[in-house]
Amino acid sequence: MSFEGNNVMVEEIIYRGTDDEQREEIGTLFLVATPLGNREDISPRAVKILGQVDYVAAEDTRTAAMLLSELGIGNRLISYYEQNQRERHETFLRDLLAGRSIAVISEAGMPCISDPGEGIVRLAVQHGIPITVIPGPSAFVSAVAASGLDTRRFVYEGFIPARGSERRKLIEKIALERRTVVFYEAPHRIEKLFRDLLEADLSERYVVVARELTKRYEEFLRFTVAEAVAYYETVTPRGEFTIVLEGAEEYETRTGDTGVRSDDELVALLRTCLDKGMTTREAAAHVAAETGASKNKLYRLALSVKETH
């Protein structure tokens, strides 16, 4: 199966050459950043490397084919995405050890960051294969830089789990995070995200929504979490989103509010209430009134305390 366009060839079968073409030296693995949306953001060095390597391993070969075509590069493209990355690793490793060089690119931005690439980098390290990074655009770094929030210390969470206890637990950890938090979210889950943050008692936290970075409709929306909930009740989210959330330390400095309680502290208060004979709902309501924490969250905690009581 192949796709041809302007001298760019996408192949499922990797060309390895004949025995007399084998090289003596080990090849190099290049990690090449590509534009988020604006083609002018690619560096001359990236263009040079993409044209010189033996082939390019791309997360999305059609997007990559268009990029290489616009750059006048006629190199081979090999599909390399989440579902096929394990089977590709053996082939890539064999070619690198045989002296061939490979460039890894994601659909947009920096490879290996919430995109394929980590696995082959790990194998390259284990086998002493040289790794070179060609830096460039990164959505989460760009969003943090333009956020206006504390950039001295921040934590990157990638994509928030879509549903279930894993999502809930991570959001509860984010609520207690002292540093600025940055993560990605799909447009159809944006409204739910801000409702979940609201339920985690973050209504007054500042949040920056970076949408369609470097593209025609790029925008930075600056809200409190409560304002974001209200905004997306009337606006349909479209595009690609990077979210930057004010950390607990910056929030406390800004507001003087240091009343954020850890789950362990809340559980201790709930246990005291339950020991006094209160029901789970009564205990949740009492602790909510005392701490300002979410009643829904406290009720869930009270249920878990009741089960182990």
C-alpha positions as CSV (number, residue, x, y, z in Angstrom):
1,M,0.0,0.0,0.0
2,S,1.4,3.4,-0.9
3,F,0.5,7.0,-1.3
4,E,2.4,9.1,-3.9
5,G,2.4,12.9,-4.2
6,N,5.0,15.4,-5.4
7,N,7.9,12.9,-5.1
8,V,6.9,11.8,-1.5
9,M,6.5,8.1,-1.1
10,V,4.7,6.4,1.8
11,E,5.6,2.8,2.2
12,E,4.6,-0.1,4.5
13,I,7.7,-2.1,3.4
14,I,10.9,-0.5,4.4
15,Y,13.8,-0.5,1.9
16,R,16.9,-1.9,3.5
17,G,19.2,-2.2,0.5
18,T,21.5,-5.1,-0.5
19,D,24.3,-6.6,1.5
20,D,27.0,-4.6,-0.3
21,E,25.2,-1.4,0.7
22,Q,25.5,-2.1,4.4
23,R,27.4,0.7,6.3
24,E,30.0,0.1,8.9
25,E,29.0,2.8,11.4
26,I,25.8,2.8,13.5
27,G,23.1,5.1,12.3
28,T,21.6,8.1,14.2
29,L,18.1,8.4,15.5
30,F,16.8,12.0,14.9
31,L,13.9,13.4,16.8
32,V,12.6,16.2,14.6
33,A,10.0,18.8,15.7
34,T,7.5,19.8,13.1
35,P,5.1,22.8,12.9
36,L,1.9,22.8,15.0
37,G,0.1,24.6,12.2
38,N,2.3,27.3,10.7
39,R,4.7,25.8,8.1
40,E,7.1,28.7,8.6
41,D,7.9,27.5,12.1
42,I,10.0,24.5,10.8
43,S,13.8,25.2,11.2
44,P,16.3,25.0,8.3
45,R,18.1,22.3,10.3
46,A,14.9,20.2,10.4
47,V,14.4,20.5,6.7
48,K,18.0,19.4,6.1
49,I,17.8,16.4,8.3
50,L,14.4,15.3,6.9
51,G,16.0,15.3,3.5
52,Q,19.2,13.5,4.5
53,V,18.0,10.5,6.6
54,D,17.3,7.1,5.0
55,Y,13.7,7.4,5.9
56,V,11.2,9.3,8.1
57,A,9.0,7.5,10.6
58,A,5.8,9.5,10.8
59,E,2.8,9.3,13.2
60,D,0.5,10.4,10.3
61,T,2.0,9.7,6.9
62,R,-0.6,11.7,5.0
63,T,0.1,14.8,7.1
64,A,3.8,14.2,6.8
65,A,3.6,13.6,3.0
66,M,2.0,17.0,2.6
67,L,4.6,18.7,4.8
68,L,7.6,17.1,3.0
69,S,6.0,17.9,-0.4
70,E,5.7,21.6,0.6
71,L,9.3,21.5,1.7
72,G,10.4,19.9,-1.6
73,I,11.6,16.8,0.1
74,G,11.2,13.4,-1.6
75,N,12.2,11.1,1.2
76,R,10.5,7.8,2.1
77,L,7.8,7.8,4.9
78,I,7.1,4.9,7.1
79,S,4.0,4.8,9.3
80,Y,4.8,4.8,13.0
81,Y,1.8,5.3,15.4
82,E,0.5,4.0,18.7
83,Q,-1.0,0.8,17.3
84,N,2.0,-0.4,15.3
85,Q,5.0,1.0,17.2
86,R,6.0,-2.2,18.9
87,E,6.3,-4.1,15.6
88,R,8.2,-1.1,14.0
89,H,10.8,-1.0,16.8
90,E,12.5,-4.3,15.7
91,T,12.8,-3.0,12.2
92,F,14.0,0.5,13.2
93,L,16.6,-1.0,15.6
94,R,17.9,-3.4,12.9
95,D,18.3,-0.5,10.4
96,L,20.0,1.8,12.9
97,L,22.5,-0.9,13.9
98,A,23.1,-1.5,10.2
99,G,24.1,2.2,9.8
100,R,20.9,3.7,8.5
101,S,19.6,7.0,10.1
102,I,16.0,7.6,10.8
103,A,14.0,10.7,11.6
104,V,11.0,10.4,13.9
105,I,8.2,13.0,13.6
106,S,4.8,13.3,15.2
107,E,1.7,14.7,13.5
108,A,2.6,18.1,14.9
109,G,5.1,19.4,17.4
110,M,7.7,17.4,19.3
111,P,7.8,13.6,18.9
112,C,7.9,11.5,22.1
113,I,5.7,14.0,24.0
114,S,2.3,12.3,24.3
115,D,3.2,10.9,20.8
116,P,5.1,7.8,19.6
117,G,8.8,7.8,19.9
118,E,9.6,7.0,23.6
119,G,10.0,3.3,22.8
120,I,12.5,3.6,20.1
121,V,14.5,6.2,22.0
122,R,14.7,3.7,25.0
123,L,15.9,1.0,22.6
124,A,18.5,3.3,21.1
125,V,19.8,4.2,24.5
126,Q,20.1,0.5,25.4
127,H,22.1,-0.3,22.2
128,G,24.3,2.8,22.3
129,I,22.8,4.3,19.2
130,P,23.3,8.1,18.9
131,I,20.2,10.3,19.4
132,T,20.0,13.8,18.1
133,V,17.1,16.2,18.8
134,I,16.1,18.9,16.3
135,P,14.1,21.2,18.6
136,G,11.1,23.2,17.5
137,P,7.4,23.8,18.2
138,S,5.7,22.4,21.2
139,A,2.1,23.1,22.1
140,F,2.4,22.8,25.9
141,V,5.6,24.9,26.1
142,S,4.0,27.6,23.9
143,A,0.8,27.6,26.0
144,V,2.7,27.9,29.3
145,A,4.9,30.7,27.9
146,A,1.9,32.8,26.9
147,S,-0.3,31.9,29.8
148,G,0.7,34.7,32.2
149,L,0.8,32.2,35.0
150,D,3.9,31.1,37.0
151,T,6.4,29.5,34.5
152,R,9.2,28.9,37.1
153,R,7.8,25.6,38.0
154,F,5.1,23.7,36.1
155,V,4.0,20.1,35.6
156,Y,2.9,18.5,32.3
157,E,0.1,15.9,32.5
158,G,-0.4,15.1,28.8
159,F,-4.0,14.0,28.0
160,I,-6.4,13.6,31.0
161,P,-8.0,10.1,31.1
162,A,-11.4,10.3,29.4
163,R,-13.5,8.8,32.1
164,G,-13.8,6.7,35.2
165,S,-11.9,6.6,38.5
166,E,-8.5,7.2,36.8
167,R,-9.8,10.6,35.6
168,R,-11.3,11.5,38.9
169,K,-8.2,10.6,40.9
170,L,-5.9,12.6,38.5
171,I,-8.2,15.7,38.8
172,E,-8.1,15.4,42.5
173,K,-4.3,15.3,42.4
174,I,-4.2,18.3,40.0
175,A,-6.4,20.2,42.5
176,L,-3.7,19.9,45.1
177,E,-0.7,20.4,42.8
178,R,1.4,23.4,44.0
179,R,2.9,24.1,40.6
180,T,1.2,25.4,37.4
181,V,-0.4,22.4,35.5
182,V,-0.6,22.1,31.8
183,F,-2.4,19.3,29.8
184,Y,-4.3,18.6,26.6
185,E,-8.0,17.9,26.2
186,A,-10.2,16.9,23.4
187,P,-12.8,19.5,22.3
188,H,-15.8,17.3,23.0
189,R,-14.6,16.9,26.6
190,I,-13.8,20.5,27.4
191,E,-17.1,21.3,29.0
192,K,-16.9,18.2,31.2
193,L,-13.3,19.1,32.1
194,F,-14.3,22.4,33.6
195,R,-17.2,21.0,35.4
196,D,-14.9,18.4,36.9
197,L,-12.5,21.1,38.0
198,L,-15.4,23.1,39.5
199,E,-16.5,20.0,41.5
200,A,-12.9,19.7,42.7
201,D,-13.3,23.1,44.4
202,L,-11.3,25.1,41.8
203,S,-14.0,27.6,40.9
204,E,-11.7,30.6,41.5
205,R,-8.5,29.2,40.0
206,Y,-7.2,31.0,36.9
207,V,-7.2,28.9,33.8
208,V,-5.9,29.7,30.3
209,V,-7.3,27.9,27.3
210,A,-4.8,27.9,24.3
211,R,-6.7,27.0,21.2
212,E,-5.4,26.2,17.7
213,L,-1.8,27.3,18.5
214,T,0.0,29.0,15.5
215,K,-3.0,28.4,13.3
216,R,-5.3,31.0,11.7
217,Y,-7.8,31.0,14.5
218,E,-5.3,30.9,17.4
219,E,-6.6,32.3,20.6
220,F,-5.9,32.5,24.3
221,L,-8.9,32.6,26.6
222,R,-8.4,33.6,30.2
223,F,-11.0,32.7,32.8
224,T,-11.6,31.5,36.3
225,V,-12.8,27.9,36.2
226,A,-16.3,29.0,37.1
227,E,-16.2,31.5,34.2
228,A,-15.0,28.7,31.8
229,V,-17.9,26.5,32.8
230,A,-20.4,29.3,32.0
231,Y,-18.6,30.2,28.7
232,Y,-18.7,26.6,27.3
233,E,-22.4,26.3,28.2
234,T,-23.0,28.7,25.2
235,V,-20.0,28.1,23.0
236,T,-19.2,24.9,21.0
237,P,-15.5,24.0,21.4
238,R,-13.6,23.5,18.1
239,G,-10.0,22.8,17.4
240,E,-7.1,21.6,19.4
241,F,-6.8,22.6,23.1
242,T,-4.0,23.1,25.6
243,I,-5.1,24.0,29.1
244,V,-2.9,25.8,31.6
245,L,-4.2,25.8,35.2
246,E,-3.0,28.0,38.1
247,G,-1.2,26.0,40.8
248,A,-2.3,26.0,44.4
249,E,0.8,28.0,45.5
250,E,0.2,30.8,43.0
251,Y,-3.6,30.8,43.9
252,E,-2.8,31.1,47.6
253,T,-0.4,33.9,47.1
254,R,-2.9,35.8,44.9
255,T,-5.9,35.3,47.2
256,G,-4.5,34.6,50.6
257,D,-6.7,31.6,50.7
258,T,-4.8,28.7,52.2
259,G,-7.8,26.6,53.1
260,V,-7.1,23.8,50.6
261,R,-7.3,20.5,52.5
262,S,-5.7,17.2,51.4
263,D,-7.8,14.1,51.0
264,D,-6.2,12.7,54.1
265,E,-7.3,15.7,56.2
266,L,-10.8,15.5,54.8
267,V,-11.0,11.8,55.5
268,A,-10.0,12.4,59.1
269,L,-12.7,15.0,59.6
270,L,-15.3,12.7,58.0
271,R,-14.3,9.9,60.3
272,T,-14.8,12.1,63.3
273,C,-18.3,12.9,62.1
274,L,-19.1,9.3,61.4
275,D,-17.9,8.3,64.9
276,K,-20.4,10.7,66.3
277,G,-23.2,8.9,64.6
278,M,-23.7,11.1,61.6
279,T,-24.9,9.5,58.3
280,T,-22.6,9.8,55.3
281,R,-24.6,12.7,53.9
282,E,-24.7,14.5,57.2
283,A,-20.9,14.1,57.6
284,A,-20.3,15.3,54.0
285,A,-22.5,18.4,54.6
286,H,-20.9,19.2,57.9
287,V,-17.3,18.9,56.6
288,A,-18.3,20.9,53.5
289,A,-19.6,23.7,55.6
290,E,-16.4,23.7,57.7
291,T,-13.9,23.5,54.8
292,G,-15.6,24.7,51.7
293,A,-14.8,21.4,50.0
294,S,-17.2,19.9,47.4
295,K,-20.1,18.0,48.9
296,N,-20.1,15.5,46.1
297,K,-16.4,14.8,46.7
298,L,-16.9,14.6,50.5
299,Y,-19.8,12.2,50.1
300,R,-17.6,9.8,48.0
301,L,-14.9,10.0,50.6
302,A,-17.4,9.4,53.3
303,L,-18.7,6.3,51.6
304,S,-15.2,4.9,51.3
305,V,-14.6,5.6,55.0
306,K,-17.9,3.9,55.9
307,E,-16.9,0.8,54.0
308,T,-13.6,0.5,56.0
309,H,-15.0,1.7,59.3
